[in-house]
Amino acid sequence: MPKFAPLILLLYMLTFSDSLTKMVPSLIFKIVLFSIFSPLILLNSRAVSKLSKVLLIMEILLKSEAATPTL
């Protein structure tokens, strides 16, 4: 998983930027992440729990960012 950390950070930065937050729904975001990490999930069973935690944290951040009013 550590070698995928820069990719996760890049996806986070791209997805949670202000312009893309309104364009990328949560479901599409999950599908994209799952398609990227599906080989990793097939190779390592511990990666499933790590990926689910990352998805949960990103979804919570996405919802909190969407709930925050912009000035």
HUDA-V80838 format. One record per residue. RES is the residue in one small letter. PSI is psi as a letter, one per 20 degrees, with the letter a starting at -180 (999 if undefined). OMEGA is omega in whole degrees, 0 to 359 (none if undefined). NEAR is the number of other ideal C-beta (glycine too) atoms within 12 Angstrom. Layout:
RES,PSI,OMEGA,NEAR  RES,PSI,OMEGA,NEAR
This chain:
m,h,181,20  p,h,179,11  k,i,177,11  f,i,182,22  a,g,177,13  p,h,178,12  l,g,177,20  i,g,179,27  l,g,178,15  l,g,177,15  l,g,179,28  y,g,182,25  m,g,180,16  l,g,186,20  t,h,185,30  f,j,173,29  s,q,189,16  d,g,184,16  s,h,183,11  l,i,182,20  t,h,182,25  k,i,184,14  m,h,186,15  v,o,176,26  p,r,184,17  s,h,182,23  l,g,179,13  i,h,178,15  f,g,179,28  k,g,180,24  i,g,179,15  v,g,179,21  l,g,180,32  f,h,180,22  s,h,178,14  i,g,187,20  f,j,182,27  s,h,175,17  p,h,178,13  l,h,180,24  i,h,180,23  l,h,183,12  l,h,190,14  n,p,182,17  s,h,177,12  r,h,180,13  a,h,179,24  v,g,181,19  s,h,179,14  k,g,181,21  l,h,179,30  s,h,176,19  k,g,179,16  v,g,179,30  l,g,180,30  l,g,179,17  i,g,180,18  m,h,179,29  e,g,177,24  i,g,179,16  l,h,179,21  l,g,180,29  k,h,180,17  s,h,178,14  e,h,179,22  a,h,180,22  a,i,181,11  t,p,179,13  p,q,178,7  t,q,181,10  l,999,none,4
